[in-house]
Amino acid sequence: MGCDIHPHIEYRKHDSWYHYCQPWILRNYLFFGLIAGVRVQGVQMMSLKGFPIADATFETKHDYGLVVTSFVCEWGGCNLITEERAAERGYKELEPGLLNHPDHHTPSWLTTEELREVIGAYSRYPTKDSPYRVRHTKPRQAIPDEIAAVYQSMKVLGESRLVFWFDN
């Protein structure tokens, strides 16, 4: 079973955080290892900060957690749960009406500057004799386009952060 990242770009304006987008970042275990120590051990650059529950945007919070509702969700991939099911399973409340999602782990966030540092380190990793799977054949890792696009977006937005977590 693979591991995927759930990223959200948020930006700050007038002392409030706003949701910009939920970019698609492909499965990249070197990147996951650098930002959070996930799937590749010994390369983590950034300390984990946890999920910013106090000031995360509505969109980010509701993608991260399970929303308590009276609606019964009978299909997979749904972030809705009834109070009865939540009580049966013992899910922890993050805030009123929002519970921890059992499949989500290792939440954190990066500033634009921290992401720039990670990108610099990523490009210094050689592809030959790497202890992790890589899909590039160049002598050095080329930063994937989707990660470069996230960084460029964050630069343009000004004060911004990449909030993320993983699932298995």
GINOR-V930299 format. One record per pair of residues at least 24 apart in sequence whose ideal C-beta (glycine too) atoms are under 7 Angstrom apart, sorted by the first residue. I is the first residue (numbers start at 1). GAP is how many residues later the second one is. Records with the same first field share a line. If there is no record, write none. Layout:
I->GAP + GAP
This chain:
1->167
2->25
3->24 + 29 + 35 + 36 + 163 + 165
4->162 + 163
5->27 + 159 + 161
6->57 + 158 + 159 + 161
7->143 + 155 + 157
8->51 + 52 + 55 + 155
9->141 + 144 + 145 + 151 + 153
10->47 + 50 + 150 + 151 + 153
11->146 + 147 + 148 + 149
12->147
17->38 + 39 + 40
18->39
19->38 + 40 + 41
20->133 + 137
22->41
23->123 + 126 + 127
24->122
25->121 + 122 + 125
26->118 + 120
28->116
29->103 + 104
30->92 + 95 + 102 + 104 + 111
31->91 + 116
32->134
34->84 + 87 + 88
35->75 + 83
36->70 + 72
38->68 + 128
40->92
45->72 + 73 + 76
46->64 + 68
48->58 + 60
49->59 + 60
50->57 + 58
51->56 + 114
52->57 + 111
53->41 + 42
56->107
60->103
61->37
64->37 + 40 + 43 + 101
65->29 + 33 + 34 + 35 + 36
66->25 + 33 + 35
67->30 + 31
68->29 + 31
103->64
104->61 + 63
105->60 + 61
106->59 + 60
107->58
108->56
109->52 + 53 + 54 + 55
110->51 + 52
111->50
112->42 + 43 + 48
115->36 + 39 + 47
116->35
119->24 + 28 + 32
